[in-house]
Amino acid sequence: MKFIDIFAGIGGFRSGLERAGHQCVGYIEWDKFARKSYQAIYKTKGEYTAHDIQQVKGVELPEADIWTFGSPCQDISIAGRQEGLIKGAKSSMFFEIIRCLKERIGGGEDVTCLSYHGKC
């Protein structure tokens, strides 16, 4: 199976999926140090890549069976500020994944309770 690694960090998801026989077709990571590490660890030549998920259009993403993403969780973690998915500047990046998926598949349901982080 082919996968795309979003919020790639240094490739935790990639490492596991490649060991299981899957192929990475692209990655997105904005942190310059994480990108450098990722590129040093993995063979990324010829793969789709982007720096900022907010600038990516879902239709630009390569065909993939799996989308992995460890979106920033500082705003929803009990160890963090707990600003939630909506107000949290970092954790709200989760919605960029939803946007890209909707653009990719041409639709989808917008579930209200998701916006309230389980507090309907």
C-alpha positions in Angstrom: 0.0 0.0 0.0 1.0 3.6 -0.6 0.9 6.2 2.1 1.5 9.9 2.6 3.1 11.1 5.9 1.5 14.4 7.0 3.0 16.3 10.0 5.8 13.9 9.4 8.2 14.9 12.2 11.2 12.7 11.8 9.2 9.8 10.4 7.8 7.6 13.2 4.8 6.5 11.2 6.9 6.1 8.1 9.4 3.8 9.9 6.7 1.4 11.0 4.8 1.4 7.7 8.0 0.8 5.6 9.0 -2.0 7.9 5.5 -3.5 7.2 6.2 -3.3 3.4 4.3 -0.1 2.5 5.6 2.7 0.3 5.7 6.3 1.2 4.7 8.6 -1.7 5.0 11.9 0.0 5.5 13.9 3.2 4.6 17.2 4.7 6.6 18.9 7.5 7.1 22.5 8.3 9.8 22.3 10.9 13.1 22.8 9.2 15.1 20.7 11.6 12.6 17.8 11.4 12.6 18.0 7.6 16.4 17.8 7.6 16.4 14.8 9.8 13.6 13.1 7.8 15.5 13.6 4.6 18.7 12.3 6.1 17.0 9.2 7.5 14.8 8.2 4.5 15.1 8.1 0.7 12.8 11.0 -0.2 14.1 11.8 -3.7 11.2 11.9 -6.1 8.5 12.0 -3.4 5.8 14.7 -3.1 6.7 17.1 -0.4 5.3 20.3 1.1 6.3 22.5 4.0 3.0 23.9 5.1 -0.3 21.9 5.2 -2.2 25.2 5.0 -0.8 25.8 1.5 -1.6 22.3 0.2 -4.6 21.6 -2.0 -6.0 18.1 -1.4 -6.1 17.4 -5.1 -2.3 18.0 -5.3 -1.6 15.1 -3.0 -0.5 11.9 -4.6 -2.7 8.8 -4.7 -2.3 7.0 -1.4 -4.2 4.2 0.4 -3.2 5.6 3.9 -2.7 9.1 5.2 -0.7 9.2 8.4 -0.7 12.3 10.6 0.4 13.1 14.1 -1.1 16.5 14.1 0.2 18.9 16.8 -1.6 18.1 20.1 -0.2 20.7 22.5 -3.6 22.5 22.7 -5.6 19.4 23.5 -3.1 17.5 25.7 -3.7 17.5 29.4 0.0 18.5 29.6 -0.7 21.5 27.4 -2.8 24.7 27.5 -6.0 22.8 26.7 -7.2 25.5 24.3 -9.0 22.8 22.2 -9.2 22.0 18.5 -10.8 25.3 17.6 -9.0 27.9 19.6 -5.6 26.1 19.7 -3.4 27.4 17.0 -1.4 24.2 16.7 -4.1 21.6 17.3 -6.5 23.2 14.9 -4.1 22.0 12.1 -6.2 18.8 12.4 -8.8 20.6 10.4 -6.3 21.0 7.5 -6.3 17.3 7.2 -10.1 17.3 7.0 -10.0 20.1 4.4 -7.5 18.2 2.3 -9.5 15.0 2.5 -12.7 16.8 1.5 -10.9 18.4 -1.5 -9.5 15.1 -2.4 -12.7 13.1 -2.3 -15.0 16.0 -3.3 -17.2 16.0 -0.2 -17.8 14.6 3.2 -19.9 15.2 6.3 -18.9 18.0 8.6 -19.6 16.5 12.1 -20.5 19.3 14.5 -19.4 17.5 17.7 -15.9 17.1 16.3 -15.6 20.9 16.4 -16.4 20.9 20.1 -13.9 18.2 21.0 -16.5 15.9 22.3 -18.6 18.5 24.2 -21.8 18.8 22.3 
